Amino acid sequence: QVQVVESGGGLVQPGGSLRLSCAASGTHDLSSMGWYRQPPGQRREVVAVRSSRGRTHYHDSVKGRFIISTISRENAKDTVTLQMRSLKPEDTAVYYCFEEEFGDDNNLDEYWGQGTQVTVSS
């Protein structure tokens, strides 16, 4: 059973920084890990993704401000962090971590965390 747990959200002033962490346990044949976010009243959107081979993908609005770490494995958990800098009020959202892996049928299965609130406000 895959479990994904995020941590590190909170309230920060515009221009500030915040780091989100994500740990996935029970994983098998990892494909990628990353972050989506859902601003109030809007659809969920991709923020940053790191593949198991090291490739990254970022939403245009966070390029140059957010950095997703490489995926590391420690204590039987796959972990990834999202360093967020120069935060703006429009970054306010619930941030969700996901883990994607190949299932027994070789299709991709996704597992999600419960989400962590990031609020950028003065």
N, C-alpha and C positions, 0 to 999 in steps of 0.2 A: 504494500500500500504506500503510494507516494504521498508525502506531506510537504507542503510548501509554506514557509513561515517568513513573513517580512517583519522588519523592525526599523526604527529610525525616523519615523515621521514626526511632525510637530509644527509649531508656529515659528516663522522666521520673518524678519523684516526684508523689504525689497533690497536687492543687492547682496543679501546674505547667502550663506552656504548651508547645505544639509547633506548628510550621507545616509542613504538607505541601504540596508543589508537584506539578503535573502538566502535562506538555507533550505535545500530540498533533500529529504531523506527517502530511502526506499527506492531510489532511482535505478534505472537499468537502461543501458544503451542510449546515453544522453545525446540529444541533437543540438539543443540550444537552451539558453535561459535569457530572461530579459524582463522588461518592465512595460506595462501599459498604464495609462491613467484615464480617469474619467472626471472631467471638470463638471461642476454643477450644471445640470440641465443639458448636458451634451453627451455625445456618444463616446464610448471607450476608444482610445487611440494609442497607437504604438509610440513608445518613448525611445527605447534603446534595446537592442538585442545583441547578444554575443553568441556565436555558434561554437560548438565544441572544437571546431578547427581554427577558431580565433577570429573569424570575420565579425564585423560589427555593422549595425544599421542604426541610424538615428533619425528621429523626426527632425524635419528642417528647422523647426523653431527652437531646438535645443542644441543644435550643432555649435561647437565651440564653447558651450557652457556646461554641458553634462558629459561625464565620462563613465562608461561602464567597464568594470574590471574584467580581467580574464576569469574564466571559471576555474575555481580551485576545489580540491577535494581534501577534506579534513574530517577525521572522526566519522567516516562513513556518510558524510554529507557533502553535497555539491553546493558551493556558495558563490555568490556574485554580489557586487556592490555597485551602487549608482552614486557617484559623486556629483552633486548639483551645485553650481556656482552662479553668481550673478542672477539670483532668482528674481522673478517678476511676479506681480499679482496674477497674471494669466497662467502661471504654473500651478496655481491652486487647484488641487484635485485629489481624488483618492487614487493612490498608486498601487497597482497590483503587480506582483511578481508572478511569472509563469516559468514552468519547466516543460520542455518538449522532448519526447523520446520515442524511439521506435518500439512499437508493440510487437506481440508475437506474430501478427499478420503482416509485419513490416510497414504498417501504416503509422502515421505520427499521432501520438496521444499527447494531450496537453493537460497539465495540472496547474491549478491556480491557488494563490494564497488568499487570505481573507481581506487584504487591502490595508493600507495605512494612509492616514490623512496627512496631506501637506498643505499648509495654509501660509500664503505669503501676503503679509499685511503689515502696515505701520500702525 
